[in-house]
Amino acid sequence: MAERYTVRTAVFASGERLPILVNVSTGVPLFDPTVFTLSQIRARNRASATIEVVLRALMVLQLFCDQHQIDLTERMRAGRLLELGELDALVRLCRLPTSAIVARGDPNRTGFRRAPVTLEGYRARAKNVIEEVDSDFAGVRIRYIRNFIEWLADRLLLTMDVQHPMRAALLDVKRLVVSGLTTRIPSAKARNNAQSRKALDESAQARLWNIIDVRSTENPWEGRHAKVRNELIVRWFLGLGIRRGELLGVRVSDVNIRTREVFIARRADDSGDPRPYQPNTKTHDRTLPLNNDLAQRTLQYIVGERRRYPAARKHPFLFVANGGAPLSLRGLNEIFVALRKVRSDLPVVHPHILRHTNNYNFSNLADERGMDPEIEKKIRSQMMGWSETSGTAERYTRRETERKARDASLQLQDRMVKPINEQE
């Protein structure tokens, strides 16, 4: 089915990126979602990435309304919104990938005929179950849709006189729909730690070093520049624990080889960044040290690889694509897609796993030094760019506590019984 809506990003002269939800066939922005994001999201100085997430959630709502021939404005004028069955259907839709939502099409369109339910058809559908998105992501969609519907209703209510015959009905149905969506938001997975992201252990890290070595026969990348750059990128991720946006935002001038330091800066809406989807730094500005090896590898990349591309002289960013343009988020993701295709015993590797691994290595170092837990939290927060009061560092401390608890439990079990061969 042809794509109906898409999110496009406008880049202003000031450097501001503004995502807009548009109708693909006309290229015209959707009015209500645009006004909502401008007045409720952008006005609060939210990042362009947040606005895009909001619009993609509203795109799900728009597709749902199209598929069920629902005009929310007309319904609200009649004192109605969504019925209970529609509410449940919308929540189910929020759990699906966007591609699956689009592929569903419009069951009410002209010429559509529902296939008769047969045993063979049921079995075929059972074998082709669509994988759902993460429940937290589905929850984000539902929250933004709820806020948008509430905003739509409030906007109409403000235009109604107190004696308007539909005002009381709309007020009641708004409360019911908002409450219904709120209660259907998936609960947080705070008690489910089994699926939390895992860091690479020491053996996996050693295996990774062997694969990404420029001289390795297992190296998945082609060309001298790609191999040198990608090995350096992995070393930056694993050594500094930075995020994707932070790495892609580093400028050559941010790297001080003499003092062996790099400045991780926040430059939202950078007018000097030619990338439509600007990689952003989510955390605080900070200066991180580089050891001699990482500093020298970075210098060799700048003078030995990056400078070969004339296009690289037209922008300040450190890591470049083949050709010299600033490396994009998509280009960075492709690096790790190629790495995951290597047939080996290496676990799945992506930038955030390397960030977790950096924290895992720091936890081991803190154990070796007998570091005070509170001091450990403060140091970790500084390294990661978190506020000391954010509590994010406690997640990693909690994981290490769980690991220690597991080791302690096994030791207690070992003391409880004799080995089987001694019982005979």
C-alpha positions in Angstrom: 0.0 0.0 0.0 1.3 3.5 -0.9 2.6 5.6 2.0 0.0 8.2 2.9 1.8 10.3 5.5 5.5 10.9 6.3 7.5 13.1 8.6 9.8 15.6 6.8 12.3 17.9 8.5 12.5 21.6 7.6 15.9 23.2 8.2 15.7 27.0 8.8 18.4 29.5 8.3 18.9 29.7 12.0 19.8 26.0 12.0 16.6 24.9 13.7 15.2 21.5 12.6 11.4 21.3 12.6 9.8 17.9 11.8 6.4 18.2 10.1 3.8 15.6 9.4 2.7 15.9 5.8 0.3 14.3 3.4 2.5 12.5 0.8 0.1 13.0 -2.1 -0.2 16.7 -1.6 3.0 17.6 0.3 0.8 19.8 2.6 1.4 19.6 6.4 -1.5 18.2 8.5 -3.0 21.2 10.3 -3.9 19.9 13.7 -0.7 17.9 14.3 1.4 20.9 13.2 -0.4 23.3 15.5 -0.2 20.8 18.4 3.6 20.3 18.1 4.2 24.1 17.6 2.1 25.1 20.6 2.6 22.2 23.0 6.0 20.7 22.2 8.2 23.2 20.4 7.0 26.1 22.7 8.5 24.1 25.6 11.9 24.0 23.8 11.7 20.3 23.2 14.3 18.8 20.9 13.5 18.2 17.2 13.9 14.4 17.9 11.1 14.7 20.5 8.9 16.5 18.0 9.5 13.7 15.5 8.5 11.0 18.0 5.3 13.0 18.7 4.5 13.3 15.1 5.1 9.6 14.4 2.7 8.8 17.2 0.1 11.1 15.7 0.7 9.5 12.3 -0.5 6.2 13.9 -3.7 8.0 15.1 -4.2 9.5 11.6 -3.9 6.1 9.9 -6.3 4.6 12.5 -8.9 7.3 11.7 -8.4 6.7 8.0 -8.8 3.0 8.3 -12.0 3.3 10.4 -13.4 6.4 8.6 -13.3 8.5 11.8 -13.5 12.3 11.7 -12.6 13.4 15.2 -13.6 17.0 14.7 -17.1 16.1 13.5 -17.5 13.6 16.3 -16.5 16.1 18.9 -19.0 18.6 17.6 -21.6 15.9 18.1 -20.4 15.3 21.7 -18.6 12.1 20.8 -15.1 10.8 20.5 -13.9 7.2 20.4 -16.1 4.2 21.4 -14.7 1.5 23.7 -14.0 -1.0 20.8 -12.3 1.7 18.9 -10.2 2.6 21.9 -9.0 -1.0 22.2 -8.3 -1.2 18.5 -6.2 2.0 18.6 -4.1 0.7 21.5 -3.5 -2.6 19.6 -2.4 -0.6 16.6 0.1 1.3 18.7 1.8 -2.0 19.5 2.6 -2.6 15.8 5.5 -1.4 13.7 4.6 1.5 11.4 5.2 -0.7 8.3 2.6 -3.1 9.5 0.1 -0.4 10.3 0.5 1.1 6.8 0.2 -2.4 5.2 -3.1 -3.0 6.9 -4.7 -0.6 4.5 -8.3 0.7 4.8 -10.8 -2.1 5.5 -13.6 0.2 4.5 -12.3 1.3 1.2 -14.3 0.7 -2.0 -13.6 -2.8 -3.4 -12.4 -4.2 -0.1 -13.7 -7.7 0.6 -13.0 -9.5 3.8 -11.8 -13.0 3.0 -13.9 -15.8 4.6 -12.4 -17.3 7.7 -11.1 -20.8 7.1 -9.0 -23.2 9.1 -6.2 -23.0 6.6 -6.4 -19.2 6.7 -6.3 -19.1 10.5 -3.2 -21.4 10.5 -1.5 -19.2 7.9 -2.1 -16.1 10.0 -0.9 -17.8 13.1 2.4 -18.6 11.4 2.8 -14.9 10.2 2.4 -13.2 13.5 3.6 -9.6 13.3 6.3 -8.8 15.9 5.2 -6.0 18.2 7.2 -3.0 19.1 8.6 -2.6 22.6 5.9 -2.0 25.2 7.6 1.2 26.4 7.6 2.5 22.8 3.9 1.6 22.5 3.3 3.5 25.8 5.0 6.6 24.4 2.7 6.5 21.4 -0.4 6.1 23.5 0.6 9.0 25.8 1.2 11.4 22.9 -2.1 10.4 21.2 -3.9 10.8 24.5 -2.4 14.3 24.9 -3.3 15.2 21.4 -7.0 14.1 21.7 -7.3 16.0 25.0 -5.8 19.1 23.4 -8.3 18.8 20.4 -11.2 18.5 22.8 -10.1 21.4 25.0 -9.6 23.6 22.0 -13.2 23.0 20.9 -14.5 23.3 24.4 -13.0 26.8 24.7 -15.0 27.9 21.7 -18.3 26.7 23.3 -20.6 28.7 25.4 -21.3 27.3 28.9 -24.9 26.7 27.7 -23.9 24.9 24.5 -25.9 21.7 24.3 -22.9 19.5 23.4 -20.4 21.0 25.9 -21.3 18.8 28.9 -21.3 15.7 26.7 -18.0 16.5 25.1 -16.4 17.2 28.5 -17.6 13.9 29.9 -16.5 11.8 26.8 -13.1 13.6 26.8 -12.5 12.5 30.4 -13.6 8.9 29.6 -11.3 8.7 26.6 -8.3 10.2 28.3 -8.8 7.9 31.3 -9.3 4.9 29.0 -6.1 5.6 27.1 -4.2 6.2 30.4 -5.3 2.9 31.9 -4.2 1.1 28.7 -0.6 2.4 28.7 1.6 -0.7 29.3 3.1 -0.7 32.8 6.8 -0.1 33.1 9.2 -3.0 33.1 10.8 -2.0 36.4 10.4 -5.5 37.8 11.5 -7.3 34.6 15.3 -7.2 34.5 15.8 -10.3 32.5 15.5 -8.4 29.2 17.7 -5.5 30.2 20.5 -4.7 27.9 23.7 -6.7 28.6 27.2 -5.5 28.3 29.9 -7.4 26.5 32.0 -9.5 28.9 35.8 -9.7 28.7 35.9 -12.6 26.2 33.4 -10.8 23.9 35.4 -7.6 24.1 38.6 -9.5 23.2 36.7 -11.1 20.2 35.5 -7.7 19.1 39.0 -6.3 19.1 40.2 -9.1 16.9 37.4 -8.6 14.3 37.7 -4.8 14.0 41.4 -4.8 13.6 42.3 -3.2 10.3 44.5 -6.2 9.4 41.9 -8.8 10.4 40.5 -11.2 7.7 37.2 -11.0 9.5 37.0 -7.3 9.3 33.6 -6.7 7.6 34.3 -3.3 6.1 35.8 -2.4 2.7 38.4 0.2 2.0 41.2 1.6 4.1 39.3 4.7 5.2 36.3 2.7 6.4 38.4 0.2 8.3 40.5 2.8 10.1 37.5 5.0 10.8 35.2 2.2 12.1 37.9 0.7 14.4 38.4 4.2 15.8 34.6 4.7 16.3 34.3 1.4 18.2 37.3 2.5 20.4 35.6 5.8 21.1 32.4 4.2 22.0 34.0 1.6 24.2 36.6 3.8 25.7 34.5 6.9 26.4 31.0 5.5 26.7 29.5 8.3 24.6 26.2 8.2 22.7 25.8 8.2 18.9 24.8 11.8 18.6 27.7 12.9 20.8 30.2 11.0 18.6 28.8 12.4 15.4 28.7 15.9 16.8 32.4 16.0 17.7 34.4 18.6 15.6 38.0 18.4 14.8 38.5 21.5 17.0 36.9 19.7 19.9 39.9 17.3 20.0 43.0 18.6 21.8 45.8 16.2 21.0 48.3 18.2 23.1 46.3 17.9 26.3 44.7 14.6 25.2 41.2 15.7 25.7 37.9 15.9 23.8 35.1 18.3 24.5 31.6 16.8 24.2 29.4 19.8 23.4 25.6 20.4 23.1 25.0 22.3 19.8 21.3 22.0 19.2 20.1 23.5 15.9 23.6 24.0 14.6 23.4 26.1 11.5 26.8 24.8 10.4 25.7 21.2 10.3 24.6 20.3 6.8 22.8 17.1 7.9 19.0 17.4 7.8 18.8 15.1 10.8 21.3 16.6 13.1 22.8 14.2 15.6 22.2 15.8 19.0 23.8 15.5 22.4 21.3 14.5 25.0 23.5 14.8 28.0 25.5 17.7 29.6 28.6 19.3 28.1 31.8 17.7 29.4 35.5 17.2 28.7 36.7 13.7 28.6 40.4 12.5 28.7 42.0 10.5 25.9 44.8 8.1 26.7 47.9 8.3 24.5 46.9 5.4 22.2 43.4 6.8 21.5 44.7 10.3 21.0 47.4 9.1 18.5 44.8 6.9 16.6 42.5 10.0 16.4 45.4 12.2 15.1 46.4 9.5 12.5 42.8 9.4 11.3 42.6 13.2 10.9 45.9 13.6 9.0 46.1 10.2 7.3 42.5 9.4 6.3 40.1 12.4 6.7 42.2 14.9 4.9 42.3 12.8 1.8 38.7 14.0 1.0 38.4 17.6 -0.3 34.7 17.6 0.9 35.9 17.1 4.5 37.5 20.5 4.4 34.1 22.2 4.0 32.8 21.2 7.4 34.3 20.8 10.9 33.0 17.3 11.9 35.6 14.7 12.9 34.1 11.5 11.4 33.2 11.5 7.7 31.6 9.2 5.3 33.4 7.8 2.3 33.6 11.0 0.1 34.1 13.4 3.0 30.6 14.4 4.0 29.8 14.3 7.7 28.9 10.8 8.8 25.1 10.5 9.3 23.2 8.6 11.9 22.1 6.2 9.1 25.7 5.8 8.0 26.8 5.0 11.6 24.0 2.4 12.0 25.1 0.7 8.7 28.6 0.2 10.2 27.1 -1.9 13.0 24.7 -3.7 10.7 27.8 -4.9 8.8 29.5 -5.9 12.0 26.4 -7.9 13.1 26.6 -9.9 9.8 30.0 -11.3 10.7 29.6 -15.0 11.3 31.2 -15.5 14.7 30.5 -16.1 18.3 30.3 -12.3 18.9 27.0 -11.1 20.5 24.9 -8.4 18.9 26.9 -5.2 19.0 25.5 -1.6 18.6 26.5 1.7 20.0 24.4 1.6 23.1 25.7 -1.9 24.0 29.2 -0.4 23.9 28.0 2.4 26.2 26.7 -0.3 28.6 30.0 -2.1 28.3 32.0 1.0 29.2 29.9 1.2 32.4 30.4 -2.5 33.0 34.2 -2.0 32.8 34.0 1.0 35.1 32.1 -1.1 37.6 34.9 -3.7 37.6 37.5 -0.9 38.0 35.5 0.5 41.0 35.4 -2.9 42.6 39.1 -3.3 42.2 39.8 0.0 43.8 37.2 -0.5 46.5 35.5 2.7 45.5 32.8 4.2 47.8 29.4 3.7 46.2 28.5 7.4 46.4 31.8 8.4 44.9 31.3 5.8 42.2 27.9 7.3 41.3 29.3 10.8 41.0 32.2 9.8 38.8 29.9 7.7 36.6 27.5 10.6 36.2 30.3 13.0 35.3 31.7 10.5 32.7 28.3 9.9 31.2 27.1 13.5 31.2 24.3 12.9 33.7 23.1 15.2 36.5 24.3 13.9 39.9 20.6 14.0 41.0 19.2 12.2 37.9 19.5 8.7 39.4 20.5 7.2 36.1 23.8 6.0 37.5 21.9 3.9 40.0 20.7 1.6 37.2 24.3 0.4 36.6 25.0 0.2 40.3 21.9 -1.9 40.7 23.0 -4.3 37.9 26.3 -4.8 39.6 24.6 -5.4 42.9 22.5 -8.0 41.2 25.6 -9.7 39.8 27.3 -9.7 43.2 24.1 -11.1 44.7 24.1 -13.9 42.2 27.8 -14.7 43.0 27.0 -14.7 46.7 24.0 -17.0 46.3 26.1 -19.5 44.4 28.8 -19.4 47.0 26.2 -20.1 49.7 24.9 -23.0 47.7 28.4 -24.4 47.3 28.8 -24.4 51.1 25.5 -26.1 51.7 26.2 -29.4 50.0 29.0 -31.7 49.3 30.0 -32.5 45.7 28.0 -35.4 44.2 31.1 -37.6 43.8 31.8 -37.3 47.5 28.3 -38.4 48.6 28.7 -41.9 47.0 
